[in-house]
Amino acid sequence: MSAAATPMKFFLDTHDARHGTFPAGISPEAFAGFHAQYEAACRAEGVVSLRIHVGFGEGRAFCLTMAPDAEAVARVHARVGLPYDEITEVATSAPGDLFFARAA
């Protein structure tokens, strides 16, 4: 199966400085530089980074990606040397998702 035909799923991965999985004290500027490396690793592994929510003060991050499987997301993290707490396959739910589901 070609990469273009690989079905994509949604994944949420978590990072927490209390667990050593978020770089403690990282600044927004340093994070911006790291993010460019993360994006390159995503492209190399066929992963699409959709959104990253970062709590700099709390030392936590939540990353939403699309990938063929959790192993691809794990490989992205390994490429950039970033540990994670969990990678969870998720379904998305937004008001539009719920509206169209009810109408079907």
N, C-alpha and C positions, 0 to 999 in steps of 0.2 A: 504494500500500500504506500503510495507516495505521501510526502509530508503534507501536500496540499489537501489530500483526501482524508487525512487523519482526523477523526472526530475530536473536537476540543471540549473540555470540561472546565468548570470553574473551580479554583482552589483558593483557600484563604490560609496564609501562613502567619505565624505569630512570633514575635520577638520581645524579650523582656530583659532589661538590664539586671534585674534581681536574679535571673537565671543564667546570666552571662551570654545571652543570645542577642543583645542589643549593645552597640558600642557606647558605654557609659560616657556621658559628657560630650558626645559628638555635637558639633554646632550645625546649624542649618547650612552654612557655607560648606563645611566638610561633607555633610550629607549629600549636597548637590553634586560634588565631585564623585562621591561613591556611587550615586545614582546612575551616572553615565556608564560606569563599569558594569553595574547591575543590568542595565538595558542591553549592553553588548553581550553579556552572558545569556540573557533571555533570547536574543536573536540567534545565538549559536546553538541553543537547545530547542528552538521552535516553540518558545514560551512567549506569551503576550502579557506584558505588565499592564494592567488596566488602571490600577490606583494603589497608592501607598498612603496610609494614614499614619502619621508620626506624632507621638506625644513626646517632644524633646524633654520637657520638664519631668515627665514620669519615666522616661527611658523605655518607651514601648512603641512597637510598630505593628501594623496589620497590613498585609500585602494581598491584594486581590489580583489573581492572574488567570489566564486561560492557558491550558496545556493539555497534551494528550493523556498525561497521567501524572501522579504525584512524584514519580521518580524523576521526571524531567524538571520539575520544580526543585527537587532536592539537588540535582546536578547543577542548576543555576547557582544555588547557594554555595555549593562546593567550589565552583569556579571563582567566586569572589571571596571565599574564606569567611562566609557569614553563617554561623550556626542558627538554628531555629528551634522553637519549642515544639511546634506541631505544624503539619500540613494537612488540611482537612478539605475534602471535596465538598463543595457547597452548591446549593441551588440559589439563584438570585430571586429576590422578591422586592418589587417596587410597586408603587400604586398602579402604573401601567400594566405590569405583569398580572396583578390581581384583577384588574378590570377586564383584560382580554381573556383570562381564565374563566371568569364568571360568564362572559358572553358566549363562550364556546358551547 
